[in-house]
């Protein structure tokens, strides 16, 4: 039985209808302004929403936040500054009626699981960003919620700390039998943590599927950029191809490449052993070239170039009905 059934609309922000199964981690991705945080806040009851929300067959529509079995770790939902890490984690348990001693024992166990048990007596101001986020996630999980809402849990953390916390969180989510909605801008999170991906664009849910399926056949430019692909709309089909398949030349190519576009180099950046170009024209496209090619072609921002791709390097698949075109701007 599906544990989470969503048919919600936050007017002017997001509209989504989807199901999530018990134990699933759902990565919610999309450009800024797509409605990701609004969707999570609607599930939590923090913003007014129209439609229906059901958990384990029970309607949550109209329920206050305190009546919903939800654990939350949002970017702007800071720890209580006047409470210790231990009492922050114990807070939800105490609110649910657990005796103080039992709540604090359980809180200590959760802090131990996330490797910050020795920091139980510290106040939030005495914690680093990574430590505070571990406490925040422990607090969200401590009550055993039906739904866990995580909004960019690794945002602002050092790369090494984020990687370690990602591994720790994956271990805990593997044994969590509720539904997790994870908002992220990082393809690594979607590919390593999620069972399902929901793609939002311009306030609409436009793609749902397993992470590798969505990565292989992205329907929006934002997702294509996350996984390092170019995507173009071609009638009722989507064309996708790797930046490494793109040839850059100073003049229109005379060879057999079927796909070719003029454009202007917008930026150059190191990308592994290559240099990644962003070229703007009718479409915004990525191209990977060698450092030697950058020097030989004197590539620089503002330079006019031609891009071409052979037909054999292009993957074609159907566009979802009603999906905004991948040429739409990222916001």
N, C-alpha and C positions, 0 to 999 in steps of 0.2 A: 504494500500500500504506500502511495506517495505520502510523505510526511508534510510537505509544503506545497500548497496550491495557491498560486498568485494570479489574480486578474485585477490589477490595481492601476489607478491613474492618479497622479498628482498633477492637477491642471497646470498647463504651461511648462511642466518639467519632464515628466516621464509617464509612459503607458506601457505596461508589460503584462503578458499572460504566459505563465510557464509552470512546470512541475519540477520538483526536486525530490529525489528518493531518500529514504532514511540512510544516514551514513555518508551521503555524498558531500563533496566539497565542490562548490560552484564558484568559478572565477567570473567576476563581473567586470568586463573590460569595455573600453570605448574612450573617445577623446574627451577632453575637458568640456563640461557643459552638456554631456550626453544624457545625464540623469542618473548616474550610478549611485552617488551618495543619497540622492532623493529617494531612490528605490529602497535602499537600506533603511532610511529613516521612516519611510512609510511602513515597512514591515515591523519596525520597532514601535510604531505608534507615535513617533516624535513630530510628524507632520500630518496634516489632514489629507486623507486620500479617499477617492471614490472607488467603488468596486468591492471585490470579495477577497478575503485572505483566510485560508483554512489551514490548520495544523492538526495532523492526526484526525481529520474529519471534523474538528471543532472550529467554528467560525471565530476569528479574532477581530472581525470588523466591529468597530465601535468600542473595543476594549481599551482601557487606559494602559499606559506603559507598564505600570506595576502589576497589571493583570496578565501580561504576556510573558511566557517562559522564554526570555531572550537574554543572551549574554552579549555585551557590546564592548568593542575596543575601537573607538573612533579616533581620528586624528585630533579632533578638538575636545574630546571627552577626557580631560586631564584627571589624574589621580587627585583624591581629596588632599589638599596640601597640609591640613592640620592632623591627618591620621598617619600612622606608621604604615609601612608596606604590609605588615601583618593585618592591621585593622582595615586597610583598604580592601584586601582580599576577603576578609571575614564579613565585610559590610553587607553583601547580598545575602549571605547565609543568615545573618542576624535579622535582616529585614524579613526573611522568609520564616522567622520564628525559631531558629535554632538557638539553644542556650549559648551563652557567651563562651564558655570553656570549649564546648564542642565545635563551635564555629572557628575559634582560634586554632584549635588542633588541626582541623581540616585545612584552614588557610596556610598553616605552616607546612603541611604536606604538599600543597600546591606550589608554594614557593620553593620547596626542596626539589620538586620535579623539574622546575625551570632553572635550577641551579643558582637561585638567589636566596636560599633559606637563611644564609648567614647575614642577610641584609634586612631581616624581618623588623628590626627596631628602628630602621632609618625612616626619616620623612622623605617625601618625594624630592625635595630640593637637594637632598644628599645622595641622590641616585644619578647615574649617567643615563643617557638616552636609551641605550640598550637595556640597562637594568630596569628602568621605569616601564619600558614596553613589555618586558617579561612579567612584571607585576600586573600590568594592565590586562594582559592576556590571561594570566592566572586568575585574576578577579572575574573575567568574563566566563571562564570555564567552571569556576568553583561551585556554582549553583546547579550544575548539570542541566543547562537549558535545552529546550527542544530545538532552538535555532540560535546559532552563533553568528554574529555580524562583525566582520573585521574590515575596517576601511583603511586601506594602505598601511598595514601594520609594520612594514619595514621602511616606510618613508622617512627620510632624514637621518637614517642610521649609516654609520660607516659600512663600506662594502663588506668587509670581513665579518663585522658583527651581524649584519643583515643575513649573510650566508649561514652563519652558525644558528641564528634564531630561526631561520627557515627550516633547517634540519630538525631542530627541536620541536617546532610547531607541527611539522609533518608527522613526527612520531606520536604526538598527542592526538592529532586528528585521526590517525589510523584506528584508534580505539574509541573514538567519539561516535555515538550512534544517532546524533541529531543531524540537522542540515547546517552546513556552513556556507554563508555567502561572503566571499572574499573580493573586495574591490581592489584592483591592482592596475598599475601601468607597466608592469614588468612581465615580459613573456616567460621569464624563468619561473615566476610564481604560477602562471597558468599551466605550464608544461610539467612542473614537478609536484605541485600541490593539488591540482584540481582533477576531478573526475569528469566534470562538465564545464563548458564555457558558455556564458551568455554574453552576447555582443550587443551593446546599446549604441545607437547612433541617432542624433537629433531627437532624443527622447523616445525612441522606438526600439523594441527588441527585434533585431534584424537577423540574428544568426544564433543557433543553439546547436551544440554538438560536442563530441569528445575533443580534448585539446589538440591532438595531432591532426584530426580531421579539419578543425577550424584553421590550424596553422598551414595545412597543405592547400586548403581552398578558401582563403579569406575573401569575404564579400565586401569589405570596406577597406579604404586606404589606410585607416588607422591601424587595423589589425595587420595588414600587409607590412606596414613599417615596423610593427613590433617584431615580426618574425623575419624581417629582412627581405621582403619581396616587393616587386612592383606589381600593381594590378590596374587594369583598364577595363572599362565597360565597352562592350561591342554588341550593341543591340540587346538581346536577351541572354547574352553570355558574358562571362568574365574571363579575361586573359591575364595570366600571371607568369612572371619569369624572374629569375634571379638577377641581381645587379652584376654578377660575374659573367652573365651571358650577353651583356650589353657592350657593343663596340662603339668607341668614341672616335670621331674623325672631324677634321676641320672643314671638310666639304661634304656635300651629299654623296653617299657611297654609291658606287656603280655596280656593286656585286649582286649576289643573289638574295640578299636579305629582304624579306617581304615587308617587315615592319621597320619604319624609319621615321624619325621626328627631328625637326630642328628645335633648338632651345638655347638658353643662356645658362652658363655655369653660375650657380648661386653660392655654393660653398664647397670646400674640400676639407676632408678630415681623415686622419689615419684610421685604418680598419684592418687590424691584423697586419699581414704583410702587404696589403694593398692600400690604395687611397680611394676613399668613397666620395664620389661627386654627387651633388644634388643639382639637377638640371631642370630649369623651369621653362615651360613653353605652353603648348596646348595642354600638356600634362606635366605633373611634377614626377620626375623619374630619378632613380638611383643607378649609378654605374660604378663598378669597381675597376680601377686601372692600376697598373704598376707605377711605382715612383719614377721609373725610367720614362714611361709614357707621359707622365706629367711634365717632365723636363723636355722631352722631344716635341710635344705639342704646345709647350708653354702655357699649360692650362692654368687659369686664374679666374677668380670671380669676375663676372661681366663679359667673359669671352663667349662668342657664338660658336656652337658646335652642332654636329649631327650625331644622333644616336641611332643605332640599328640593332635588330635582333633577328636571328634566323628562326624560321617557322618551327624547326625541330626543337628549339629551346623554350617554346611557349606552351603553356598548359592552358587548356580551355575547358570551362565547366559552366553549368547553368547558373544564372543569377537568381537569387530567391525573389519571388514575387513581392513587389513593393519595397525592395531594398534600395536605399539611397545610393546613387552612383558613386563609385570609388574616387571620382574626381572631386567630390565635395571637399571643402576645406576642413582641416583639422582645427579644432578650437581649444 
